[in-house]
Amino acid sequence: MRKNHPLRKIRKIVTTVLFGLSADFAVLYSSMGRPSIAPVKLLRALLLQAFYSIQSERLLMERLEYDLLFRWFIGIGVDDPAWNHSIFSKTPAQYQSGETYIQGKVSRCGDELARTALYKSAHSLLVRPKKWSSLRALGMNIAKRLGMARARVAVARKLAVILHRMWAVAAEFCFGKEAAVPALA
């Protein structure tokens, strides 16, 4: 690579910035399980994808197979295998805001009895009442598209939000939209 290539300066800046964040990254990774790819390398690869307008992670990994400039910028040896493209699609879905986020599932955070009560309440709200409610309509729309299990989870989450808002403003429950709980200032 020539001495005045723009990626030389960019790599130096990126290395300096990411080195300062390495302690924050280390906290997010577990010592158990399969070894993970260093977040610095993943971020460098994403920068290359943006710089070279590469359309997908699959094409980025394909280019990483043969492009020595890409390997140098990321910090991968010539003989090291290229990564599987799925590492990019899995990583953002699992680590948002530094917390584990499992899409389509109920998190295990909080009180187990409260989660169970919310889930059972959501099931009852969807299955038993004859009277219409906007919460039931939301759940039934989700059930049509994604199935009843996901609808129960969605309604349980919505119930939790409603109950929290009622608790925060010390409001009584009123059925219907006209007596909605006011937002906090």
C-alpha positions as a Markdown table, in Angstrom:
| # | Residue | x | y | z |
|---|---|---|---|---|
| 1 | Met | 0.0 | 0.0 | 0.0 |
| 2 | Arg | 1.3 | 3.4 | -0.8 |
| 3 | Lys | 2.5 | 5.7 | 1.9 |
| 4 | Asn | 0.0 | 8.5 | 1.3 |
| 5 | His | -3.1 | 6.2 | 1.1 |
| 6 | Pro | -6.0 | 7.8 | 3.1 |
| 7 | Leu | -6.7 | 4.6 | 5.0 |
| 8 | Arg | -3.3 | 4.9 | 6.8 |
| 9 | Lys | -4.4 | 8.1 | 8.5 |
| 10 | Ile | -7.9 | 6.8 | 9.1 |
| 11 | Arg | -6.6 | 3.6 | 10.7 |
| 12 | Lys | -4.3 | 5.6 | 13.0 |
| 13 | Ile | -7.3 | 7.7 | 14.2 |
| 14 | Val | -9.6 | 4.7 | 14.5 |
| 15 | Thr | -7.0 | 2.8 | 16.5 |
| 16 | Thr | -6.5 | 5.7 | 18.9 |
| 17 | Val | -10.3 | 6.2 | 19.5 |
| 18 | Leu | -11.1 | 2.5 | 19.8 |
| 19 | Phe | -8.1 | 1.9 | 22.1 |
| 20 | Gly | -9.7 | 4.3 | 24.5 |
| 21 | Leu | -13.0 | 2.3 | 24.4 |
| 22 | Ser | -11.4 | -1.1 | 24.8 |
| 23 | Ala | -12.1 | -1.2 | 28.5 |
| 24 | Asp | -15.8 | -0.5 | 27.9 |
| 25 | Phe | -15.8 | -3.3 | 25.2 |
| 26 | Ala | -14.1 | -5.8 | 27.5 |
| 27 | Val | -17.0 | -5.5 | 30.1 |
| 28 | Leu | -19.5 | -6.6 | 27.4 |
| 29 | Tyr | -17.8 | -9.9 | 26.5 |
| 30 | Ser | -17.9 | -13.1 | 28.5 |
| 31 | Ser | -14.9 | -15.3 | 29.1 |
| 32 | Met | -17.1 | -18.3 | 28.7 |
| 33 | Gly | -18.4 | -19.8 | 25.4 |
| 34 | Arg | -16.8 | -19.6 | 22.0 |
| 35 | Pro | -14.1 | -16.9 | 21.5 |
| 36 | Ser | -15.6 | -13.7 | 20.1 |
| 37 | Ile | -14.2 | -11.4 | 17.4 |
| 38 | Ala | -12.7 | -8.3 | 18.9 |
| 39 | Pro | -15.1 | -5.4 | 18.7 |
| 40 | Val | -12.4 | -3.2 | 17.3 |
| 41 | Lys | -12.1 | -5.4 | 14.3 |
| 42 | Leu | -15.8 | -5.5 | 13.8 |
| 43 | Leu | -16.0 | -1.8 | 13.9 |
| 44 | Arg | -13.1 | -1.4 | 11.5 |
| 45 | Ala | -14.9 | -3.8 | 9.1 |
| 46 | Leu | -18.1 | -1.7 | 9.3 |
| 47 | Leu | -16.1 | 1.4 | 8.6 |
| 48 | Leu | -14.7 | -0.2 | 5.4 |
| 49 | Gln | -18.2 | -1.2 | 4.4 |
| 50 | Ala | -19.3 | 2.4 | 4.7 |
| 51 | Phe | -16.2 | 3.9 | 3.0 |
| 52 | Tyr | -16.4 | 1.6 | 0.0 |
| 53 | Ser | -20.3 | 1.5 | -0.2 |
| 54 | Ile | -20.4 | -2.2 | 0.1 |
| 55 | Gln | -24.1 | -3.3 | 0.0 |
| 56 | Ser | -24.2 | -6.1 | 2.5 |
| 57 | Glu | -22.1 | -7.9 | 5.1 |
| 58 | Arg | -22.0 | -11.0 | 2.8 |
| 59 | Leu | -20.3 | -8.9 | 0.1 |
| 60 | Leu | -18.0 | -7.4 | 2.7 |
| 61 | Met | -16.8 | -10.8 | 3.9 |
| 62 | Glu | -16.4 | -11.9 | 0.3 |
| 63 | Arg | -14.1 | -8.9 | -0.3 |
| 64 | Leu | -12.3 | -9.7 | 2.9 |
| 65 | Glu | -11.3 | -13.1 | 1.4 |
| 66 | Tyr | -9.0 | -11.6 | -1.2 |
| 67 | Asp | -8.4 | -7.9 | -0.5 |
| 68 | Leu | -5.1 | -7.4 | 1.4 |
| 69 | Leu | -5.9 | -3.7 | 2.0 |
| 70 | Phe | -9.1 | -4.7 | 3.9 |
| 71 | Arg | -7.2 | -7.4 | 5.9 |
| 72 | Trp | -4.5 | -4.9 | 6.9 |
| 73 | Phe | -7.0 | -2.2 | 7.9 |
| 74 | Ile | -9.1 | -4.6 | 10.1 |
| 75 | Gly | -6.0 | -6.3 | 11.5 |
| 76 | Ile | -6.4 | -9.8 | 10.1 |
| 77 | Gly | -3.5 | -11.9 | 9.0 |
| 78 | Val | -3.1 | -13.0 | 5.4 |
| 79 | Asp | -3.6 | -16.7 | 6.4 |
| 80 | Asp | -6.5 | -16.1 | 8.8 |
| 81 | Pro | -9.9 | -17.1 | 7.5 |
| 82 | Ala | -12.5 | -14.5 | 6.8 |
| 83 | Trp | -15.5 | -14.4 | 9.1 |
| 84 | Asn | -18.9 | -15.6 | 8.5 |
| 85 | His | -21.2 | -12.8 | 7.4 |
| 86 | Ser | -23.8 | -13.7 | 10.0 |
| 87 | Ile | -21.6 | -12.2 | 12.8 |
| 88 | Phe | -22.8 | -8.7 | 11.8 |
| 89 | Ser | -26.5 | -9.6 | 11.6 |
| 90 | Lys | -26.5 | -11.3 | 15.0 |
| 91 | Thr | -24.4 | -8.8 | 16.9 |
| 92 | Pro | -26.7 | -5.7 | 16.7 |
| 93 | Ala | -29.7 | -7.8 | 17.6 |
| 94 | Gln | -28.1 | -9.2 | 20.7 |
| 95 | Tyr | -26.2 | -6.3 | 22.1 |
| 96 | Gln | -28.2 | -3.1 | 22.1 |
| 97 | Ser | -27.2 | -0.4 | 24.6 |
| 98 | Gly | -24.9 | -2.8 | 26.3 |
| 99 | Glu | -27.7 | -5.1 | 27.5 |
| 100 | Thr | -28.6 | -8.5 | 26.0 |
| 101 | Tyr | -31.7 | -8.2 | 23.9 |
| 102 | Ile | -33.3 | -11.4 | 22.8 |
| 103 | Gln | -35.8 | -10.7 | 20.0 |
| 104 | Gly | -39.2 | -12.2 | 20.3 |
| 105 | Lys | -38.7 | -13.5 | 23.9 |
| 106 | Val | -39.6 | -12.3 | 27.3 |
| 107 | Ser | -36.5 | -11.2 | 29.2 |
| 108 | Arg | -35.7 | -12.9 | 32.5 |
| 109 | Cys | -35.2 | -9.5 | 34.2 |
| 110 | Gly | -37.5 | -8.5 | 37.1 |
| 111 | Asp | -39.6 | -10.5 | 39.4 |
| 112 | Glu | -40.7 | -13.9 | 38.1 |
| 113 | Leu | -44.1 | -13.8 | 39.8 |
| 114 | Ala | -44.8 | -10.4 | 38.2 |
| 115 | Arg | -43.8 | -11.7 | 34.8 |
| 116 | Thr | -46.0 | -14.7 | 35.2 |
| 117 | Ala | -49.0 | -12.6 | 36.4 |
| 118 | Leu | -48.6 | -10.3 | 33.4 |
| 119 | Tyr | -48.4 | -13.2 | 31.0 |
| 120 | Lys | -51.5 | -14.9 | 32.4 |
| 121 | Ser | -53.4 | -11.6 | 32.5 |
| 122 | Ala | -52.5 | -11.0 | 28.9 |
| 123 | His | -53.8 | -14.5 | 28.0 |
| 124 | Ser | -57.0 | -13.9 | 29.8 |
| 125 | Leu | -57.4 | -10.5 | 28.2 |
| 126 | Leu | -57.0 | -12.0 | 24.7 |
| 127 | Val | -59.1 | -15.2 | 25.2 |
| 128 | Arg | -62.0 | -14.5 | 27.7 |
| 129 | Pro | -63.6 | -11.0 | 27.4 |
| 130 | Lys | -66.5 | -10.4 | 25.1 |
| 131 | Lys | -66.1 | -6.6 | 25.4 |
| 132 | Trp | -63.8 | -4.8 | 23.0 |
| 133 | Ser | -60.7 | -2.9 | 24.2 |
| 134 | Ser | -57.9 | -1.3 | 22.3 |
| 135 | Leu | -55.4 | -3.6 | 24.2 |
| 136 | Arg | -57.3 | -6.7 | 23.1 |
| 137 | Ala | -57.4 | -5.3 | 19.5 |
| 138 | Leu | -53.6 | -4.8 | 19.6 |
| 139 | Gly | -53.1 | -8.4 | 20.8 |
| 140 | Met | -55.4 | -9.9 | 18.2 |
| 141 | Asn | -53.7 | -8.1 | 15.4 |
| 142 | Ile | -50.4 | -9.4 | 16.5 |
| 143 | Ala | -51.8 | -12.9 | 16.9 |
| 144 | Lys | -53.0 | -12.9 | 13.3 |
| 145 | Arg | -49.6 | -11.9 | 12.0 |
| 146 | Leu | -47.2 | -13.6 | 14.4 |
| 147 | Gly | -49.1 | -16.1 | 16.5 |
| 148 | Met | -50.8 | -16.1 | 19.9 |
| 149 | Ala | -47.6 | -16.6 | 22.0 |
| 150 | Arg | -46.1 | -13.4 | 20.7 |
| 151 | Ala | -49.4 | -11.6 | 21.1 |
| 152 | Arg | -49.5 | -12.6 | 24.8 |
| 153 | Val | -45.9 | -11.3 | 25.2 |
| 154 | Ala | -46.8 | -8.0 | 23.5 |
| 155 | Val | -49.9 | -7.5 | 25.5 |
| 156 | Ala | -48.1 | -8.4 | 28.8 |
| 157 | Arg | -45.4 | -5.7 | 28.0 |
| 158 | Lys | -48.1 | -3.2 | 27.2 |
| 159 | Leu | -49.9 | -4.1 | 30.5 |
| 160 | Ala | -46.6 | -3.5 | 32.3 |
| 161 | Val | -46.2 | -0.1 | 30.8 |
| 162 | Ile | -49.8 | 0.9 | 31.7 |
| 163 | Leu | -49.4 | -0.3 | 35.2 |
| 164 | His | -46.1 | 1.5 | 35.6 |
| 165 | Arg | -47.6 | 4.7 | 34.3 |
| 166 | Met | -50.6 | 4.4 | 36.7 |
| 167 | Trp | -48.2 | 3.8 | 39.6 |
| 168 | Ala | -46.0 | 6.8 | 38.6 |
| 169 | Val | -48.8 | 9.3 | 38.5 |
| 170 | Ala | -50.9 | 7.6 | 41.2 |
| 171 | Ala | -53.9 | 7.2 | 38.9 |
| 172 | Glu | -56.9 | 4.9 | 39.1 |
| 173 | Phe | -57.7 | 2.6 | 36.2 |
| 174 | Cys | -60.4 | 3.8 | 33.9 |
| 175 | Phe | -61.6 | 1.6 | 31.1 |
| 176 | Gly | -61.5 | 3.4 | 27.7 |
| 177 | Lys | -59.4 | 6.0 | 26.0 |
| 178 | Glu | -61.2 | 9.1 | 27.2 |
| 179 | Ala | -59.8 | 8.9 | 30.8 |
| 180 | Ala | -56.3 | 8.2 | 29.7 |
| 181 | Val | -53.5 | 8.7 | 32.2 |
| 182 | Pro | -51.7 | 12.0 | 31.7 |
| 183 | Ala | -48.0 | 12.0 | 30.7 |
| 184 | Leu | -45.4 | 13.1 | 33.2 |
| 185 | Ala | -44.1 | 16.6 | 32.8 |
